[in-house]
Amino acid sequence: MEFFCYHRDRVGSVGLRDALLEEHWSYMDGFADGMIARGPTLTDDGELPTGSVHIVDLAGPEAARTFAFEEPCYQAGAYRDVMVRRWRNLLGRTMWDFPGGRTGGNRYLVLGLGEGPGADLEPPAKRDELIAYGPLLSDDGTAWLGTAVLLRAPDPATARAVLTADVYADVEVHNWQFGGRQ
């Protein structure tokens, strides 16, 4: 089962995150075989981290919660909250398979939160700039709770436009970059 995990940073925790970087990477190395995408969200200027995204294939909801809450930065108090949702990989690939590569252009996390019958259940026809795309679901996979997208776009407004307007309770757009060991 695939899961979307988004740890949001606690204000003032950059030093703690930096100190735990090797522990974080070592922890994530243990999940490398199931990793679909990973990387930090960043401030508008791209200078400081604001969170950490991981999309990973795990045994089930309990394993996903263990993954999220045993992460070293979470354990040390660097994160203010964590979102863990079942997810479905509609592109059928990992971020490392993205034809656009690790660098070049602006990268974003677009997170649409909602409820009801669901929206954007299929990727848009133009997929060239999509890095990861899928619905956020309840633990049992039956209820749609939103959509999470990683993509390359010229600006936040263009990134936001990947999701249908006026069907989400809230849409967040965050600067994002490919993660992992450099």
C-alpha positions as CSV (number, residue, x, y, z in Angstrom):
1,M,0.0,0.0,0.0
2,E,1.3,3.4,-0.9
3,F,1.2,6.3,1.6
4,F,1.8,10.0,1.5
5,C,3.5,11.4,4.6
6,Y,4.1,15.1,5.1
7,H,6.0,16.3,8.2
8,R,5.6,20.0,8.7
9,D,8.4,21.8,10.5
10,R,8.1,23.5,13.9
11,V,9.1,27.1,13.7
12,G,12.7,27.5,14.7
13,S,13.7,23.9,14.1
14,V,16.1,24.3,11.2
15,G,19.2,23.8,13.4
16,L,17.7,20.6,14.9
17,R,16.9,19.3,11.4
18,D,20.4,20.1,10.2
19,A,21.9,18.3,13.2
20,L,19.7,15.2,12.5
21,L,20.2,15.1,8.7
22,E,22.4,12.0,8.7
23,E,20.1,10.2,11.1
24,H,17.1,11.1,8.9
25,W,18.8,9.9,5.7
26,S,20.0,6.7,7.5
27,Y,16.4,6.1,8.6
28,M,15.0,6.6,5.1
29,D,17.7,4.3,3.7
30,G,15.8,1.5,5.4
31,F,12.8,2.3,3.3
32,A,14.6,2.8,0.0
33,D,13.0,-0.2,-1.8
34,G,9.5,1.2,-1.3
35,M,10.3,4.9,-1.7
36,I,8.3,6.6,-4.5
37,A,9.2,10.2,-3.8
38,R,10.9,12.2,-1.1
39,G,12.2,15.7,-0.4
40,P,11.8,18.9,1.6
41,T,9.3,21.7,1.1
42,L,10.9,25.1,1.3
43,T,10.2,28.7,2.1
44,D,9.1,31.0,-0.8
45,D,12.7,32.0,-1.3
46,G,13.8,28.4,-1.4
47,E,16.4,29.0,1.4
48,L,14.9,27.1,4.4
49,P,13.0,23.8,4.8
50,T,9.4,24.0,6.0
51,G,8.6,20.3,5.9
52,S,9.4,16.9,4.5
53,V,7.5,14.8,2.0
54,H,7.8,11.0,1.7
55,I,5.6,8.9,-0.6
56,V,6.4,5.2,0.3
57,D,5.0,1.7,-0.3
58,L,4.5,0.1,3.1
59,A,2.6,-3.0,4.5
60,G,-0.4,-1.0,5.8
61,P,-1.7,1.8,7.9
62,E,0.1,0.7,11.1
63,A,3.4,0.4,9.2
64,A,2.8,3.9,7.8
65,R,2.2,5.4,11.2
66,T,5.3,3.7,12.5
67,F,7.3,5.1,9.5
68,A,6.0,8.6,10.2
69,F,6.3,8.7,14.0
70,E,9.6,6.9,14.5
71,E,11.4,9.2,12.1
72,P,14.3,10.8,14.0
73,C,13.3,14.5,13.4
74,Y,9.8,13.8,14.5
75,Q,11.1,12.0,17.6
76,A,13.4,15.0,18.4
77,G,10.6,17.5,18.1
78,A,11.6,19.2,14.8
79,Y,8.1,18.8,13.3
80,R,4.9,20.5,14.5
81,D,2.5,18.0,12.8
82,V,2.4,15.0,10.5
83,M,-0.1,14.1,7.8
84,V,-0.2,10.4,6.9
85,R,-2.7,9.3,4.2
86,R,-3.1,6.3,2.0
87,W,-2.2,7.3,-1.6
88,R,-2.4,5.8,-5.0
89,N,0.4,6.2,-7.5
90,L,-1.5,7.1,-10.7
91,L,1.7,7.6,-12.7
92,G,3.1,4.2,-11.8
93,R,6.6,5.4,-11.4
94,T,9.0,6.9,-8.8
95,M,10.4,10.4,-8.8
96,W,13.7,9.0,-10.1
97,D,11.9,8.0,-13.3
98,F,10.7,11.5,-13.9
99,P,12.0,12.4,-17.4
100,G,12.8,16.0,-16.3
101,G,15.5,14.8,-13.8
102,R,16.5,16.0,-10.4
103,T,17.2,19.6,-11.3
104,G,16.0,22.4,-13.5
105,G,12.9,24.4,-13.2
106,N,10.7,25.1,-10.1
107,R,9.3,22.1,-8.3
108,Y,6.2,22.2,-6.1
109,L,4.0,20.1,-3.8
110,V,0.3,20.8,-4.5
111,L,-1.9,19.5,-1.8
112,G,-5.6,19.6,-2.3
113,L,-7.7,18.7,0.7
114,G,-11.4,17.7,0.4
115,E,-14.1,15.2,1.0
116,G,-17.0,13.6,-0.9
117,P,-17.1,11.9,-4.3
118,G,-13.6,12.9,-5.3
119,A,-11.9,15.0,-7.9
120,D,-8.9,14.8,-10.1
121,L,-9.0,11.0,-9.9
122,E,-7.0,10.8,-13.2
123,P,-3.9,12.7,-14.0
124,P,-4.3,15.5,-16.5
125,A,-3.7,14.7,-20.2
126,K,-0.4,16.7,-20.1
127,R,1.8,14.6,-17.8
128,D,5.3,15.8,-18.9
129,E,5.8,18.0,-15.8
130,L,4.2,15.6,-13.3
131,I,6.7,13.9,-10.9
132,A,4.1,12.2,-8.7
133,Y,0.3,12.3,-8.7
134,G,-2.4,10.5,-6.8
135,P,-5.4,10.7,-4.5
136,L,-5.2,11.0,-0.7
137,L,-7.4,8.3,0.8
138,S,-8.7,6.9,4.1
139,D,-6.8,4.1,5.7
140,D,-9.0,1.5,4.1
141,G,-8.7,3.2,0.7
142,T,-12.5,3.8,0.2
143,A,-12.9,7.5,1.1
144,W,-11.3,10.3,-1.0
145,L,-9.7,13.0,1.1
146,G,-7.8,15.0,-1.5
147,T,-5.0,14.9,-4.0
148,A,-1.3,15.2,-3.7
149,V,0.9,16.2,-6.6
150,L,4.6,16.8,-7.1
151,L,5.4,18.7,-10.3
152,R,7.6,21.1,-12.2
153,A,6.0,24.4,-13.1
154,P,7.1,27.9,-13.9
155,D,5.3,29.4,-10.8
156,P,3.0,28.6,-7.9
157,A,-0.2,29.7,-9.8
158,T,0.6,27.3,-12.7
159,A,1.3,24.5,-10.2
160,R,-2.0,25.2,-8.4
161,A,-3.9,24.9,-11.8
162,V,-3.1,21.2,-11.9
163,L,-6.1,20.7,-9.6
164,T,-9.6,21.5,-10.5
165,A,-10.7,24.9,-9.1
166,D,-13.4,25.2,-6.5
167,V,-13.7,21.5,-5.5
168,Y,-11.3,21.4,-2.6
169,A,-11.8,22.8,0.9
170,D,-8.2,24.0,0.8
171,V,-5.3,23.9,-1.6
172,E,-1.7,24.4,-0.5
173,V,1.2,25.0,-2.9
174,H,4.8,24.6,-1.4
175,N,8.2,24.9,-3.0
176,W,9.7,21.4,-3.1
177,Q,12.9,19.8,-4.2
178,F,14.1,16.2,-4.8
179,G,15.3,14.7,-1.6
180,G,17.8,12.1,-0.5
181,R,21.5,11.9,-0.2
182,Q,23.3,14.3,-2.6
